[in-house]
Amino acid sequence: MTSLPTRGQRMPRTERRAQLLDAAQSVFVARGYHAAAMDEIADRAGVSKPVLYQHFPGKLELYLALLDQHCDTLERLVREALAKPAADNHDRVMATIAAYYEFVSREGAAFRMVFESDLTGVPQVRTRLDNVELACAEMIADVISADTGIDDERAMLLGTALAGMAQITARHWLGQNGTLSRNDAATLIGALAWRGLGSIPMVAGEGSDAS
């Protein structure tokens, strides 16, 4: 998180924007979008409200900027997991599951804005949420299809299932606040996903790493 400056301190525009987004993140997560106030966000950031409005014309624009940032982070984590050098299919499955667990564990509870947004009825928000879900599922599906020769429709269904299982179990694990470590939880679900993929003949056929 960006450290908050003393009120009135001048900052480069990019640093100020990052600082405002950090402050807004804290307020949105603590209060939800509807209860969050621009006054509180400005106060949290240590700036006047006019300074906040210089960067973001309204609360929705501020929320969308944060949402874009978090969606980009999730997509990057999944992409990096699938592109690990010298990784076999087992490693890719395990890394992809682990990417979602890393995302929900990040400081500031960013995942709540992506997976638990209270603005799903707002078209601009719904579009972004649908896009990140689709992008992650498609990335996974592309690897499945390329490695196994399975048709695009089946690959997309499997990609959607793997992404959905990863994010739902990661959120459940985080909410339980139990004794299972993040790595152990991700490994457990990764093993389940890997064995599930291996049970599908078209995925486990000749040329696949599944067993």
PyMOL commands that place a pseudoatom at each C-alpha (Angstrom):
pseudoatom trace, name=CA, resn=MET, resi=1, chain=A, elem=C, hetatm=0, pos=[0.000, 0.000, 0.000]
pseudoatom trace, name=CA, resn=THR, resi=2, chain=A, elem=C, hetatm=0, pos=[1.215, 3.552, -0.722]
pseudoatom trace, name=CA, resn=SER, resi=3, chain=A, elem=C, hetatm=0, pos=[2.100, 5.541, 2.405]
pseudoatom trace, name=CA, resn=LEU, resi=4, chain=A, elem=C, hetatm=0, pos=[-0.159, 8.502, 3.023]
pseudoatom trace, name=CA, resn=PRO, resi=5, chain=A, elem=C, hetatm=0, pos=[1.513, 11.935, 2.825]
pseudoatom trace, name=CA, resn=THR, resi=6, chain=A, elem=C, hetatm=0, pos=[0.956, 14.911, 5.044]
pseudoatom trace, name=CA, resn=ARG, resi=7, chain=A, elem=C, hetatm=0, pos=[-2.098, 16.925, 3.951]
pseudoatom trace, name=CA, resn=GLY, resi=8, chain=A, elem=C, hetatm=0, pos=[-1.075, 19.532, 1.392]
pseudoatom trace, name=CA, resn=GLN, resi=9, chain=A, elem=C, hetatm=0, pos=[2.124, 17.766, 0.361]
pseudoatom trace, name=CA, resn=ARG, resi=10, chain=A, elem=C, hetatm=0, pos=[2.694, 18.009, -3.395]
pseudoatom trace, name=CA, resn=MET, resi=11, chain=A, elem=C, hetatm=0, pos=[3.207, 14.740, -5.274]
pseudoatom trace, name=CA, resn=PRO, resi=12, chain=A, elem=C, hetatm=0, pos=[3.769, 13.702, -8.918]
pseudoatom trace, name=CA, resn=ARG, resi=13, chain=A, elem=C, hetatm=0, pos=[0.456, 12.955, -10.614]
pseudoatom trace, name=CA, resn=THR, resi=14, chain=A, elem=C, hetatm=0, pos=[1.078, 9.211, -10.941]
pseudoatom trace, name=CA, resn=GLU, resi=15, chain=A, elem=C, hetatm=0, pos=[2.037, 8.904, -7.273]
pseudoatom trace, name=CA, resn=ARG, resi=16, chain=A, elem=C, hetatm=0, pos=[-0.974, 10.958, -6.217]
pseudoatom trace, name=CA, resn=ARG, resi=17, chain=A, elem=C, hetatm=0, pos=[-3.271, 8.756, -8.275]
pseudoatom trace, name=CA, resn=ALA, resi=18, chain=A, elem=C, hetatm=0, pos=[-1.826, 5.599, -6.713]
pseudoatom trace, name=CA, resn=GLN, resi=19, chain=A, elem=C, hetatm=0, pos=[-2.191, 7.111, -3.246]
pseudoatom trace, name=CA, resn=LEU, resi=20, chain=A, elem=C, hetatm=0, pos=[-5.836, 8.032, -3.898]
pseudoatom trace, name=CA, resn=LEU, resi=21, chain=A, elem=C, hetatm=0, pos=[-6.576, 4.529, -5.163]
pseudoatom trace, name=CA, resn=ASP, resi=22, chain=A, elem=C, hetatm=0, pos=[-5.051, 3.014, -2.031]
pseudoatom trace, name=CA, resn=ALA, resi=23, chain=A, elem=C, hetatm=0, pos=[-7.212, 5.232, 0.164]
pseudoatom trace, name=CA, resn=ALA, resi=24, chain=A, elem=C, hetatm=0, pos=[-10.325, 4.433, -1.846]
pseudoatom trace, name=CA, resn=GLN, resi=25, chain=A, elem=C, hetatm=0, pos=[-9.573, 0.698, -1.652]
pseudoatom trace, name=CA, resn=SER, resi=26, chain=A, elem=C, hetatm=0, pos=[-9.575, 0.836, 2.137]
pseudoatom trace, name=CA, resn=VAL, resi=27, chain=A, elem=C, hetatm=0, pos=[-12.859, 2.718, 2.285]
pseudoatom trace, name=CA, resn=PHE, resi=28, chain=A, elem=C, hetatm=0, pos=[-14.653, 0.615, -0.340]
pseudoatom trace, name=CA, resn=VAL, resi=29, chain=A, elem=C, hetatm=0, pos=[-13.652, -2.649, 1.342]
pseudoatom trace, name=CA, resn=ALA, resi=30, chain=A, elem=C, hetatm=0, pos=[-14.564, -1.413, 4.814]
pseudoatom trace, name=CA, resn=ARG, resi=31, chain=A, elem=C, hetatm=0, pos=[-17.898, 0.197, 3.936]
pseudoatom trace, name=CA, resn=GLY, resi=32, chain=A, elem=C, hetatm=0, pos=[-18.956, -1.060, 0.522]
pseudoatom trace, name=CA, resn=TYR, resi=33, chain=A, elem=C, hetatm=0, pos=[-19.492, 1.178, -2.457]
pseudoatom trace, name=CA, resn=HIS, resi=34, chain=A, elem=C, hetatm=0, pos=[-22.841, 2.671, -1.470]
pseudoatom trace, name=CA, resn=ALA, resi=35, chain=A, elem=C, hetatm=0, pos=[-21.808, 3.672, 2.054]
pseudoatom trace, name=CA, resn=ALA, resi=36, chain=A, elem=C, hetatm=0, pos=[-18.414, 4.998, 0.987]
pseudoatom trace, name=CA, resn=ALA, resi=37, chain=A, elem=C, hetatm=0, pos=[-18.182, 8.780, 0.693]
pseudoatom trace, name=CA, resn=MET, resi=38, chain=A, elem=C, hetatm=0, pos=[-15.772, 10.857, -1.351]
pseudoatom trace, name=CA, resn=ASP, resi=39, chain=A, elem=C, hetatm=0, pos=[-15.231, 13.051, 1.732]
pseudoatom trace, name=CA, resn=GLU, resi=40, chain=A, elem=C, hetatm=0, pos=[-14.002, 10.027, 3.668]
pseudoatom trace, name=CA, resn=ILE, resi=41, chain=A, elem=C, hetatm=0, pos=[-11.761, 8.884, 0.821]
pseudoatom trace, name=CA, resn=ALA, resi=42, chain=A, elem=C, hetatm=0, pos=[-10.209, 12.350, 0.537]
pseudoatom trace, name=CA, resn=ASP, resi=43, chain=A, elem=C, hetatm=0, pos=[-9.695, 12.493, 4.289]
pseudoatom trace, name=CA, resn=ARG, resi=44, chain=A, elem=C, hetatm=0, pos=[-8.160, 9.035, 4.297]
pseudoatom trace, name=CA, resn=ALA, resi=45, chain=A, elem=C, hetatm=0, pos=[-5.768, 10.125, 1.537]
pseudoatom trace, name=CA, resn=GLY, resi=46, chain=A, elem=C, hetatm=0, pos=[-4.897, 13.345, 3.321]
pseudoatom trace, name=CA, resn=VAL, resi=47, chain=A, elem=C, hetatm=0, pos=[-6.100, 15.592, 0.482]
pseudoatom trace, name=CA, resn=SER, resi=48, chain=A, elem=C, hetatm=0, pos=[-8.916, 18.033, -0.094]
pseudoatom trace, name=CA, resn=LYS, resi=49, chain=A, elem=C, hetatm=0, pos=[-11.978, 16.840, -1.974]
pseudoatom trace, name=CA, resn=PRO, resi=50, chain=A, elem=C, hetatm=0, pos=[-11.200, 19.143, -4.953]
pseudoatom trace, name=CA, resn=VAL, resi=51, chain=A, elem=C, hetatm=0, pos=[-7.843, 17.369, -5.315]
pseudoatom trace, name=CA, resn=LEU, resi=52, chain=A, elem=C, hetatm=0, pos=[-9.634, 14.011, -5.372]
pseudoatom trace, name=CA, resn=TYR, resi=53, chain=A, elem=C, hetatm=0, pos=[-12.036, 15.278, -8.050]
pseudoatom trace, name=CA, resn=GLN, resi=54, chain=A, elem=C, hetatm=0, pos=[-9.105, 16.493, -10.151]
pseudoatom trace, name=CA, resn=HIS, resi=55, chain=A, elem=C, hetatm=0, pos=[-8.122, 12.859, -10.614]
pseudoatom trace, name=CA, resn=PHE, resi=56, chain=A, elem=C, hetatm=0, pos=[-11.513, 11.147, -10.545]
pseudoatom trace, name=CA, resn=PRO, resi=57, chain=A, elem=C, hetatm=0, pos=[-14.714, 12.992, -11.567]
pseudoatom trace, name=CA, resn=GLY, resi=58, chain=A, elem=C, hetatm=0, pos=[-16.915, 10.792, -9.392]
pseudoatom trace, name=CA, resn=LYS, resi=59, chain=A, elem=C, hetatm=0, pos=[-17.127, 7.821, -7.063]
pseudoatom trace, name=CA, resn=LEU, resi=60, chain=A, elem=C, hetatm=0, pos=[-17.995, 5.383, -9.841]
pseudoatom trace, name=CA, resn=GLU, resi=61, chain=A, elem=C, hetatm=0, pos=[-14.962, 6.413, -11.907]
pseudoatom trace, name=CA, resn=LEU, resi=62, chain=A, elem=C, hetatm=0, pos=[-12.780, 5.872, -8.843]
pseudoatom trace, name=CA, resn=TYR, resi=63, chain=A, elem=C, hetatm=0, pos=[-14.319, 2.443, -8.276]
pseudoatom trace, name=CA, resn=LEU, resi=64, chain=A, elem=C, hetatm=0, pos=[-13.880, 1.474, -11.939]
pseudoatom trace, name=CA, resn=ALA, resi=65, chain=A, elem=C, hetatm=0, pos=[-10.229, 2.511, -11.897]
pseudoatom trace, name=CA, resn=LEU, resi=66, chain=A, elem=C, hetatm=0, pos=[-9.636, 0.240, -8.918]
pseudoatom trace, name=CA, resn=LEU, resi=67, chain=A, elem=C, hetatm=0, pos=[-11.601, -2.580, -10.495]
pseudoatom trace, name=CA, resn=ASP, resi=68, chain=A, elem=C, hetatm=0, pos=[-9.567, -2.335, -13.695]
pseudoatom trace, name=CA, resn=GLN, resi=69, chain=A, elem=C, hetatm=0, pos=[-6.376, -2.483, -11.665]
pseudoatom trace, name=CA, resn=HIS, resi=70, chain=A, elem=C, hetatm=0, pos=[-7.447, -5.614, -9.769]
pseudoatom trace, name=CA, resn=CYS, resi=71, chain=A, elem=C, hetatm=0, pos=[-8.803, -7.372, -12.852]
pseudoatom trace, name=CA, resn=ASP, resi=72, chain=A, elem=C, hetatm=0, pos=[-5.497, -6.730, -14.622]
pseudoatom trace, name=CA, resn=THR, resi=73, chain=A, elem=C, hetatm=0, pos=[-3.640, -8.221, -11.646]
pseudoatom trace, name=CA, resn=LEU, resi=74, chain=A, elem=C, hetatm=0, pos=[-5.725, -11.403, -11.678]
pseudoatom trace, name=CA, resn=GLU, resi=75, chain=A, elem=C, hetatm=0, pos=[-5.287, -11.829, -15.430]
pseudoatom trace, name=CA, resn=ARG, resi=76, chain=A, elem=C, hetatm=0, pos=[-1.538, -11.338, -15.085]
pseudoatom trace, name=CA, resn=LEU, resi=77, chain=A, elem=C, hetatm=0, pos=[-1.249, -13.930, -12.313]
pseudoatom trace, name=CA, resn=VAL, resi=78, chain=A, elem=C, hetatm=0, pos=[-3.162, -16.518, -14.341]
pseudoatom trace, name=CA, resn=ARG, resi=79, chain=A, elem=C, hetatm=0, pos=[-1.191, -15.745, -17.499]
pseudoatom trace, name=CA, resn=GLU, resi=80, chain=A, elem=C, hetatm=0, pos=[2.114, -16.103, -15.668]
pseudoatom trace, name=CA, resn=ALA, resi=81, chain=A, elem=C, hetatm=0, pos=[0.982, -19.389, -14.115]
pseudoatom trace, name=CA, resn=LEU, resi=82, chain=A, elem=C, hetatm=0, pos=[0.139, -20.850, -17.515]
pseudoatom trace, name=CA, resn=ALA, resi=83, chain=A, elem=C, hetatm=0, pos=[3.350, -19.578, -19.106]
pseudoatom trace, name=CA, resn=LYS, resi=84, chain=A, elem=C, hetatm=0, pos=[5.800, -20.949, -16.545]
pseudoatom trace, name=CA, resn=PRO, resi=85, chain=A, elem=C, hetatm=0, pos=[8.927, -22.057, -18.436]
pseudoatom trace, name=CA, resn=ALA, resi=86, chain=A, elem=C, hetatm=0, pos=[9.622, -25.800, -18.626]
pseudoatom trace, name=CA, resn=ALA, resi=87, chain=A, elem=C, hetatm=0, pos=[6.338, -26.535, -16.852]
pseudoatom trace, name=CA, resn=ASP, resi=88, chain=A, elem=C, hetatm=0, pos=[4.340, -29.655, -17.688]
pseudoatom trace, name=CA, resn=ASN, resi=89, chain=A, elem=C, hetatm=0, pos=[0.555, -29.759, -17.579]
pseudoatom trace, name=CA, resn=HIS, resi=90, chain=A, elem=C, hetatm=0, pos=[0.509, -30.827, -13.942]
pseudoatom trace, name=CA, resn=ASP, resi=91, chain=A, elem=C, hetatm=0, pos=[2.641, -27.825, -12.995]
pseudoatom trace, name=CA, resn=ARG, resi=92, chain=A, elem=C, hetatm=0, pos=[0.401, -25.498, -14.969]
pseudoatom trace, name=CA, resn=VAL, resi=93, chain=A, elem=C, hetatm=0, pos=[-2.738, -26.739, -13.216]
pseudoatom trace, name=CA, resn=MET, resi=94, chain=A, elem=C, hetatm=0, pos=[-1.124, -26.383, -9.792]
pseudoatom trace, name=CA, resn=ALA, resi=95, chain=A, elem=C, hetatm=0, pos=[0.246, -22.920, -10.626]
pseudoatom trace, name=CA, resn=THR, resi=96, chain=A, elem=C, hetatm=0, pos=[-3.115, -21.723, -11.939]
pseudoatom trace, name=CA, resn=ILE, resi=97, chain=A, elem=C, hetatm=0, pos=[-4.927, -22.768, -8.770]
pseudoatom trace, name=CA, resn=ALA, resi=98, chain=A, elem=C, hetatm=0, pos=[-2.166, -21.156, -6.712]
pseudoatom trace, name=CA, resn=ALA, resi=99, chain=A, elem=C, hetatm=0, pos=[-2.595, -17.903, -8.659]
pseudoatom trace, name=CA, resn=TYR, resi=100, chain=A, elem=C, hetatm=0, pos=[-6.158, -17.499, -7.387]
pseudoatom trace, name=CA, resn=TYR, resi=101, chain=A, elem=C, hetatm=0, pos=[-5.065, -18.236, -3.821]
pseudoatom trace, name=CA, resn=GLU, resi=102, chain=A, elem=C, hetatm=0, pos=[-2.370, -15.608, -4.140]
pseudoatom trace, name=CA, resn=PHE, resi=103, chain=A, elem=C, hetatm=0, pos=[-4.879, -13.099, -5.468]
pseudoatom trace, name=CA, resn=VAL, resi=104, chain=A, elem=C, hetatm=0, pos=[-7.335, -13.497, -2.578]
pseudoatom trace, name=CA, resn=SER, resi=105, chain=A, elem=C, hetatm=0, pos=[-4.464, -13.245, -0.089]
pseudoatom trace, name=CA, resn=ARG, resi=106, chain=A, elem=C, hetatm=0, pos=[-3.229, -9.893, -1.344]
pseudoatom trace, name=CA, resn=GLU, resi=107, chain=A, elem=C, hetatm=0, pos=[-3.162, -6.939, 1.010]
pseudoatom trace, name=CA, resn=GLY, resi=108, chain=A, elem=C, hetatm=0, pos=[-6.231, -4.729, 0.948]
pseudoatom trace, name=CA, resn=ALA, resi=109, chain=A, elem=C, hetatm=0, pos=[-8.760, -7.463, 0.116]
pseudoatom trace, name=CA, resn=ALA, resi=110, chain=A, elem=C, hetatm=0, pos=[-8.711, -6.524, -3.567]
pseudoatom trace, name=CA, resn=PHE, resi=111, chain=A, elem=C, hetatm=0, pos=[-10.458, -9.786, -4.416]
pseudoatom trace, name=CA, resn=ARG, resi=112, chain=A, elem=C, hetatm=0, pos=[-13.692, -8.531, -2.829]
pseudoatom trace, name=CA, resn=MET, resi=113, chain=A, elem=C, hetatm=0, pos=[-14.102, -5.954, -5.581]
pseudoatom trace, name=CA, resn=VAL, resi=114, chain=A, elem=C, hetatm=0, pos=[-13.715, -8.641, -8.264]
pseudoatom trace, name=CA, resn=PHE, resi=115, chain=A, elem=C, hetatm=0, pos=[-15.548, -11.601, -6.716]
pseudoatom trace, name=CA, resn=GLU, resi=116, chain=A, elem=C, hetatm=0, pos=[-17.903, -9.898, -4.240]
pseudoatom trace, name=CA, resn=SER, resi=117, chain=A, elem=C, hetatm=0, pos=[-18.712, -6.536, -5.804]
pseudoatom trace, name=CA, resn=ASP, resi=118, chain=A, elem=C, hetatm=0, pos=[-21.904, -4.855, -4.611]
pseudoatom trace, name=CA, resn=LEU, resi=119, chain=A, elem=C, hetatm=0, pos=[-22.217, -3.130, -7.999]
pseudoatom trace, name=CA, resn=THR, resi=120, chain=A, elem=C, hetatm=0, pos=[-22.880, -6.135, -10.231]
pseudoatom trace, name=CA, resn=GLY, resi=121, chain=A, elem=C, hetatm=0, pos=[-26.045, -4.450, -11.518]
pseudoatom trace, name=CA, resn=VAL, resi=122, chain=A, elem=C, hetatm=0, pos=[-24.083, -1.488, -12.912]
pseudoatom trace, name=CA, resn=PRO, resi=123, chain=A, elem=C, hetatm=0, pos=[-23.334, -2.149, -16.606]
pseudoatom trace, name=CA, resn=GLN, resi=124, chain=A, elem=C, hetatm=0, pos=[-19.760, -0.810, -16.547]
pseudoatom trace, name=CA, resn=VAL, resi=125, chain=A, elem=C, hetatm=0, pos=[-18.933, -3.007, -13.557]
pseudoatom trace, name=CA, resn=ARG, resi=126, chain=A, elem=C, hetatm=0, pos=[-20.729, -6.070, -14.890]
pseudoatom trace, name=CA, resn=THR, resi=127, chain=A, elem=C, hetatm=0, pos=[-18.851, -5.784, -18.177]
pseudoatom trace, name=CA, resn=ARG, resi=128, chain=A, elem=C, hetatm=0, pos=[-15.479, -5.681, -16.433]
pseudoatom trace, name=CA, resn=LEU, resi=129, chain=A, elem=C, hetatm=0, pos=[-16.320, -8.632, -14.196]
pseudoatom trace, name=CA, resn=ASP, resi=130, chain=A, elem=C, hetatm=0, pos=[-17.586, -10.691, -17.117]
pseudoatom trace, name=CA, resn=ASN, resi=131, chain=A, elem=C, hetatm=0, pos=[-14.496, -9.797, -19.132]
pseudoatom trace, name=CA, resn=VAL, resi=132, chain=A, elem=C, hetatm=0, pos=[-12.008, -10.916, -16.488]
pseudoatom trace, name=CA, resn=GLU, resi=133, chain=A, elem=C, hetatm=0, pos=[-13.869, -14.173, -15.884]
pseudoatom trace, name=CA, resn=LEU, resi=134, chain=A, elem=C, hetatm=0, pos=[-13.929, -14.838, -19.621]
pseudoatom trace, name=CA, resn=ALA, resi=135, chain=A, elem=C, hetatm=0, pos=[-10.290, -13.869, -20.127]
pseudoatom trace, name=CA, resn=CYS, resi=136, chain=A, elem=C, hetatm=0, pos=[-9.047, -16.212, -17.401]
pseudoatom trace, name=CA, resn=ALA, resi=137, chain=A, elem=C, hetatm=0, pos=[-11.230, -19.093, -18.590]
pseudoatom trace, name=CA, resn=GLU, resi=138, chain=A, elem=C, hetatm=0, pos=[-10.083, -18.553, -22.185]
pseudoatom trace, name=CA, resn=MET, resi=139, chain=A, elem=C, hetatm=0, pos=[-6.414, -18.540, -21.223]
pseudoatom trace, name=CA, resn=ILE, resi=140, chain=A, elem=C, hetatm=0, pos=[-6.851, -21.859, -19.431]
pseudoatom trace, name=CA, resn=ALA, resi=141, chain=A, elem=C, hetatm=0, pos=[-8.966, -23.270, -22.263]
pseudoatom trace, name=CA, resn=ASP, resi=142, chain=A, elem=C, hetatm=0, pos=[-6.357, -22.310, -24.865]
pseudoatom trace, name=CA, resn=VAL, resi=143, chain=A, elem=C, hetatm=0, pos=[-3.682, -24.308, -23.033]
pseudoatom trace, name=CA, resn=ILE, resi=144, chain=A, elem=C, hetatm=0, pos=[-5.995, -27.305, -22.599]
pseudoatom trace, name=CA, resn=SER, resi=145, chain=A, elem=C, hetatm=0, pos=[-6.956, -27.234, -26.266]
pseudoatom trace, name=CA, resn=ALA, resi=146, chain=A, elem=C, hetatm=0, pos=[-3.388, -26.806, -27.515]
pseudoatom trace, name=CA, resn=ASP, resi=147, chain=A, elem=C, hetatm=0, pos=[-1.989, -29.565, -25.335]
pseudoatom trace, name=CA, resn=THR, resi=148, chain=A, elem=C, hetatm=0, pos=[-4.730, -32.151, -25.838]
pseudoatom trace, name=CA, resn=GLY, resi=149, chain=A, elem=C, hetatm=0, pos=[-6.436, -31.451, -29.154]
pseudoatom trace, name=CA, resn=ILE, resi=150, chain=A, elem=C, hetatm=0, pos=[-9.806, -31.246, -27.412]
pseudoatom trace, name=CA, resn=ASP, resi=151, chain=A, elem=C, hetatm=0, pos=[-12.365, -29.085, -29.250]
pseudoatom trace, name=CA, resn=ASP, resi=152, chain=A, elem=C, hetatm=0, pos=[-12.826, -25.449, -28.273]
pseudoatom trace, name=CA, resn=GLU, resi=153, chain=A, elem=C, hetatm=0, pos=[-16.278, -25.884, -26.708]
pseudoatom trace, name=CA, resn=ARG, resi=154, chain=A, elem=C, hetatm=0, pos=[-15.141, -28.613, -24.336]
pseudoatom trace, name=CA, resn=ALA, resi=155, chain=A, elem=C, hetatm=0, pos=[-11.892, -26.824, -23.575]
pseudoatom trace, name=CA, resn=MET, resi=156, chain=A, elem=C, hetatm=0, pos=[-13.790, -23.651, -22.670]
pseudoatom trace, name=CA, resn=LEU, resi=157, chain=A, elem=C, hetatm=0, pos=[-16.114, -25.570, -20.361]
pseudoatom trace, name=CA, resn=LEU, resi=158, chain=A, elem=C, hetatm=0, pos=[-13.125, -27.103, -18.597]
pseudoatom trace, name=CA, resn=GLY, resi=159, chain=A, elem=C, hetatm=0, pos=[-11.358, -23.755, -18.424]
pseudoatom trace, name=CA, resn=THR, resi=160, chain=A, elem=C, hetatm=0, pos=[-14.427, -22.138, -16.865]
pseudoatom trace, name=CA, resn=ALA, resi=161, chain=A, elem=C, hetatm=0, pos=[-14.749, -24.990, -14.375]
pseudoatom trace, name=CA, resn=LEU, resi=162, chain=A, elem=C, hetatm=0, pos=[-11.110, -24.788, -13.325]
pseudoatom trace, name=CA, resn=ALA, resi=163, chain=A, elem=C, hetatm=0, pos=[-11.230, -21.001, -12.889]
pseudoatom trace, name=CA, resn=GLY, resi=164, chain=A, elem=C, hetatm=0, pos=[-14.507, -21.193, -10.976]
pseudoatom trace, name=CA, resn=MET, resi=165, chain=A, elem=C, hetatm=0, pos=[-13.284, -23.907, -8.640]
pseudoatom trace, name=CA, resn=ALA, resi=166, chain=A, elem=C, hetatm=0, pos=[-10.079, -22.003, -7.967]
pseudoatom trace, name=CA, resn=GLN, resi=167, chain=A, elem=C, hetatm=0, pos=[-11.738, -18.717, -7.019]
pseudoatom trace, name=CA, resn=ILE, resi=168, chain=A, elem=C, hetatm=0, pos=[-14.579, -20.229, -4.975]
pseudoatom trace, name=CA, resn=THR, resi=169, chain=A, elem=C, hetatm=0, pos=[-12.327, -22.500, -2.930]
pseudoatom trace, name=CA, resn=ALA, resi=170, chain=A, elem=C, hetatm=0, pos=[-9.762, -19.719, -2.449]
pseudoatom trace, name=CA, resn=ARG, resi=171, chain=A, elem=C, hetatm=0, pos=[-12.427, -17.406, -1.028]
pseudoatom trace, name=CA, resn=HIS, resi=172, chain=A, elem=C, hetatm=0, pos=[-13.750, -20.194, 1.200]
pseudoatom trace, name=CA, resn=TRP, resi=173, chain=A, elem=C, hetatm=0, pos=[-10.265, -20.966, 2.496]
pseudoatom trace, name=CA, resn=LEU, resi=174, chain=A, elem=C, hetatm=0, pos=[-9.592, -17.312, 3.280]
pseudoatom trace, name=CA, resn=GLY, resi=175, chain=A, elem=C, hetatm=0, pos=[-12.926, -16.866, 5.039]
pseudoatom trace, name=CA, resn=GLN, resi=176, chain=A, elem=C, hetatm=0, pos=[-12.391, -19.885, 7.289]
pseudoatom trace, name=CA, resn=ASN, resi=177, chain=A, elem=C, hetatm=0, pos=[-9.227, -18.409, 8.826]
pseudoatom trace, name=CA, resn=GLY, resi=178, chain=A, elem=C, hetatm=0, pos=[-8.194, -21.955, 9.686]
pseudoatom trace, name=CA, resn=THR, resi=179, chain=A, elem=C, hetatm=0, pos=[-4.860, -23.663, 10.217]
pseudoatom trace, name=CA, resn=LEU, resi=180, chain=A, elem=C, hetatm=0, pos=[-4.392, -24.835, 6.610]
pseudoatom trace, name=CA, resn=SER, resi=181, chain=A, elem=C, hetatm=0, pos=[-1.667, -22.789, 4.936]
pseudoatom trace, name=CA, resn=ARG, resi=182, chain=A, elem=C, hetatm=0, pos=[-2.249, -21.098, 1.601]
pseudoatom trace, name=CA, resn=ASN, resi=183, chain=A, elem=C, hetatm=0, pos=[0.204, -23.424, -0.111]
pseudoatom trace, name=CA, resn=ASP, resi=184, chain=A, elem=C, hetatm=0, pos=[-1.365, -26.550, 1.397]
pseudoatom trace, name=CA, resn=ALA, resi=185, chain=A, elem=C, hetatm=0, pos=[-4.874, -25.406, 0.459]
pseudoatom trace, name=CA, resn=ALA, resi=186, chain=A, elem=C, hetatm=0, pos=[-3.885, -24.575, -3.123]
pseudoatom trace, name=CA, resn=THR, resi=187, chain=A, elem=C, hetatm=0, pos=[-2.008, -27.877, -3.457]
pseudoatom trace, name=CA, resn=LEU, resi=188, chain=A, elem=C, hetatm=0, pos=[-5.030, -29.829, -2.208]
pseudoatom trace, name=CA, resn=ILE, resi=189, chain=A, elem=C, hetatm=0, pos=[-7.394, -28.204, -4.708]
pseudoatom trace, name=CA, resn=GLY, resi=190, chain=A, elem=C, hetatm=0, pos=[-4.785, -28.419, -7.450]
pseudoatom trace, name=CA, resn=ALA, resi=191, chain=A, elem=C, hetatm=0, pos=[-4.550, -32.176, -6.894]
pseudoatom trace, name=CA, resn=LEU, resi=192, chain=A, elem=C, hetatm=0, pos=[-8.335, -32.448, -7.159]
pseudoatom trace, name=CA, resn=ALA, resi=193, chain=A, elem=C, hetatm=0, pos=[-8.360, -30.448, -10.400]
pseudoatom trace, name=CA, resn=TRP, resi=194, chain=A, elem=C, hetatm=0, pos=[-5.515, -32.457, -11.886]
pseudoatom trace, name=CA, resn=ARG, resi=195, chain=A, elem=C, hetatm=0, pos=[-7.123, -35.806, -11.114]
pseudoatom trace, name=CA, resn=GLY, resi=196, chain=A, elem=C, hetatm=0, pos=[-10.415, -34.499, -12.501]
pseudoatom trace, name=CA, resn=LEU, resi=197, chain=A, elem=C, hetatm=0, pos=[-8.833, -33.490, -15.779]
pseudoatom trace, name=CA, resn=GLY, resi=198, chain=A, elem=C, hetatm=0, pos=[-7.059, -36.819, -15.939]
pseudoatom trace, name=CA, resn=SER, resi=199, chain=A, elem=C, hetatm=0, pos=[-10.355, -38.702, -15.710]
pseudoatom trace, name=CA, resn=ILE, resi=200, chain=A, elem=C, hetatm=0, pos=[-11.650, -37.217, -18.966]
pseudoatom trace, name=CA, resn=PRO, resi=201, chain=A, elem=C, hetatm=0, pos=[-10.677, -39.492, -21.878]
pseudoatom trace, name=CA, resn=MET, resi=202, chain=A, elem=C, hetatm=0, pos=[-10.226, -36.715, -24.418]
pseudoatom trace, name=CA, resn=VAL, resi=203, chain=A, elem=C, hetatm=0, pos=[-7.930, -34.844, -22.024]
pseudoatom trace, name=CA, resn=ALA, resi=204, chain=A, elem=C, hetatm=0, pos=[-6.097, -37.932, -20.801]
pseudoatom trace, name=CA, resn=GLY, resi=205, chain=A, elem=C, hetatm=0, pos=[-5.605, -39.352, -24.250]
pseudoatom trace, name=CA, resn=GLU, resi=206, chain=A, elem=C, hetatm=0, pos=[-2.442, -39.797, -26.253]
pseudoatom trace, name=CA, resn=GLY, resi=207, chain=A, elem=C, hetatm=0, pos=[-0.116, -36.804, -26.059]
pseudoatom trace, name=CA, resn=SER, resi=208, chain=A, elem=C, hetatm=0, pos=[-1.518, -35.504, -22.741]
pseudoatom trace, name=CA, resn=ASP, resi=209, chain=A, elem=C, hetatm=0, pos=[0.463, -35.338, -19.503]
pseudoatom trace, name=CA, resn=ALA, resi=210, chain=A, elem=C, hetatm=0, pos=[-2.618, -36.317, -17.483]
pseudoatom trace, name=CA, resn=SER, resi=211, chain=A, elem=C, hetatm=0, pos=[-2.572, -39.670, -15.714]
for i in range(1, 211): cmd.bond("trace and resi %d" % i, "trace and resi %d" % (i + 1))
show_as sticks, trace
zoom trace
